[in-house]
Amino acid sequence: MTAKQTETCDVLIVGGGNAALCAALTAQRAGAKVMVVESAPQAFRGGNSRHTRDIRYLHAAATGYVTGPYPEGEFWDDLSRVTGSETDERLARLVIRESADLESWALANGVRWQQPLRGTLHLTRTNLFMLGGGKAMMNAYYDAARRLGIPIAYETEARELKLRDGEFLSAVVRRGAETREIGAKSVVIAAGGFEANIPWLKEYWGEAAENFLIRGTQYNQGRMLKELLEHGAKPVGDPRGCHAVAIDGRGPKFDGGIVTRLDCVPFGIAVNRDCRRFYDEGEDFWPKRYAIWGGLIARQPDQIAYGIVDSKTIGRFIPSVYPPIEAQSVAELARRLRLEPGALVATIDRFNRSVRPGAFDMSRFDDCRTEGLDPPKSHWALGVTVNERAQVVMQDDRPAKNIFAAGEVMAGNILRRGYLAGFGLTIGSVFGRIAGREAARHALG
Ligand SMILES: Cc1cc2nc3c(=O)[nH]c(=O)nc-3n(C[C@H](O)[C@H](O)[C@H](O)COP(=O)(O)OP(=O)(O)OC[C@H]3O[C@@H](n4cnc5c(N)ncnc54)[C@H](O)[C@@H]3O)c2cc1C
């Protein structure tokens, strides 16, 4: 693609979500002249970050916003457990340690935290909740960027990265029919993942990908990830490895956001189209398991499953925005869901017969469980490798001098599998700030 180089800056930031804005604010404050290109229009700016609610961070004591301490040892143990220790420990510990000032850093940039509330999935001690959610957080960061004089080019998609001898020179960007080239001394790629690119997903999932509902932004097409890989960046993570939650099948194709998430799974059972259970719904606390359910359902026929709960559980979990489909008997429920009544009745009968008596308690591993039943009831992670300075590492294991990455595009270094609620933003905030600082240092040096 050829285009005229019309502008230059010190640090070009590609993307407009949390990682991008953390990088932009940090680089501009360090004295660099920053530009941001965001493919979404202004009303949809902020990527998946605008759908978020909470962020996990290291802290030594309760504050007005969290109910108790979350020390490094516990944070690290939680991460090791969900990832099965498949993580780059050096980078993971860096994220944990550098998350300690996020409460005050975000406050200083206009974010307002919420006091701890009920119904926050056991997260009131470990995670900060944004007042007004991720949209308010992103608005605060954009407002801080405006006050610092950072130009934001909306509806502007970076299409191509131009490099010479492994060094970034410029990016070709497109807005509508207009193509131009922006030169910069360094670039930060914070353009999210490729979860909205259905043709790319099909390469790994086949036709099943057509049935996926993407509850995040439609603008994360992975074009920058592809560019980096084509320029020789070292990949990290599993392209089929995803942090995908169970979402209401009645939701829209894109951007359904948090209100389409189904949190009922650990309170009942989940069956596929053939009325078969396919995974242990009570394997661990929900914040450590909810992000595997999208991947589990993606492997079921027609990529659909049904979460079935007893009326006693209503009010104990955050409901979907769509009302539940209710019935007075299991057979009637099956008919309403267009499932085979005999098969659903048999699965539920078998489940109920295997349940051993116990005292139900969602705040601990309780003794309500099944016996003799199989299965028991007891974030697409492909990205680029980075080092601790957020430099993209190339296939010869050498870091690219002036190419930095932050957020979902490099989260696979730390979360190769598994997910910890609120940790996507932690990675993006910490690595966004590191990338901004290092990109500015390179540009000004
Ligand atoms: C519904 C939902 C709820 C979530 N809730 C939470 C939560 O509460 N806590 C948490 O920690 N995590 C949560 N996550 C995960 C979290 O959203 C991500 O980990 C995080 O937002 C990633 O930030 P990012 O800056 O890397 O990417 P994003 O915020 O997705 O930003 C990527 C940006 O890049 C832009 N872009 C893409 N390609 C280009 C291009 N070629 N040129 C220019 N711009 C481009 C996009 O428009 C977008 O603005 C949630 C995700 C979803 C979908």
The ligand as a Gaussian input file, in Angstrom:
#p B3LYP/6-31G(d) Opt

LIG

0 1
 C      -18.025000      -7.598000      27.877000
 C      -16.632000      -7.646000      28.442000
 C      -16.443000      -7.402000      29.790000
 C      -15.163000      -7.453000      30.333000
 N      -15.001000      -7.155000      31.661000
 C      -13.760000      -7.070000      32.173000
 C      -13.557000      -6.588000      33.497000
 O      -14.491000      -6.226000      34.217000
 N      -12.266000      -6.502000      33.951000
 C      -11.186000      -6.842000      33.181000
 O      -10.038000      -6.733000      33.630000
 N      -11.344000      -7.283000      31.910000
 C      -12.594000      -7.391000      31.386000
 N      -12.761000      -7.783000      30.087000
 C      -11.542000      -7.998000      29.276000
 C      -10.994000      -6.590000      28.912000
 O      -11.984000      -5.914000      28.219000
 C       -9.716000      -6.634000      28.101000
 O       -8.747000      -7.432000      28.730000
 C       -9.141000      -5.216000      27.969000
 O      -10.138000      -4.277000      27.760000
 C       -8.158000      -5.173000      26.841000
 O       -7.722000      -3.841000      26.674000
 P       -6.953000      -3.430000      25.376000
 O       -6.656000      -1.985000      25.510000
 O       -5.844000      -4.365000      25.123000
 O       -8.002000      -3.701000      24.184000
 P       -9.366000      -2.990000      23.831000
 O       -9.935000      -2.258000      24.987000
 O      -10.248000      -3.989000      23.173000
 O       -8.935000      -1.880000      22.784000
 C       -8.479000      -2.208000      21.504000
 C       -8.641000      -0.970000      20.670000
 O       -7.915000      -1.082000      19.471000
 C       -8.689000      -0.527000      18.412000
 N       -8.157000      -1.108000      17.183000
 C       -8.160000      -2.415000      16.810000
 N       -7.504000      -2.553000      15.641000
 C       -7.072000      -1.312000      15.277000
 C       -6.327000      -0.811000      14.172000
 N       -5.878000      -1.626000      13.204000
 N       -6.095000       0.526000      14.100000
 C       -6.549000       1.364000      15.060000
 N       -7.237000       0.929000      16.147000
 C       -7.485000      -0.388000      16.249000
 C      -10.107000      -0.889000      18.774000
 O      -11.052000      -0.051000      18.139000
 C      -10.086000      -0.680000      20.284000
 O      -10.327000       0.654000      20.622000
 C      -14.048000      -7.766000      29.513000
 C      -14.232000      -8.008000      28.140000
 C      -15.512000      -7.946000      27.611000
 C      -15.690000      -8.206000      26.147000

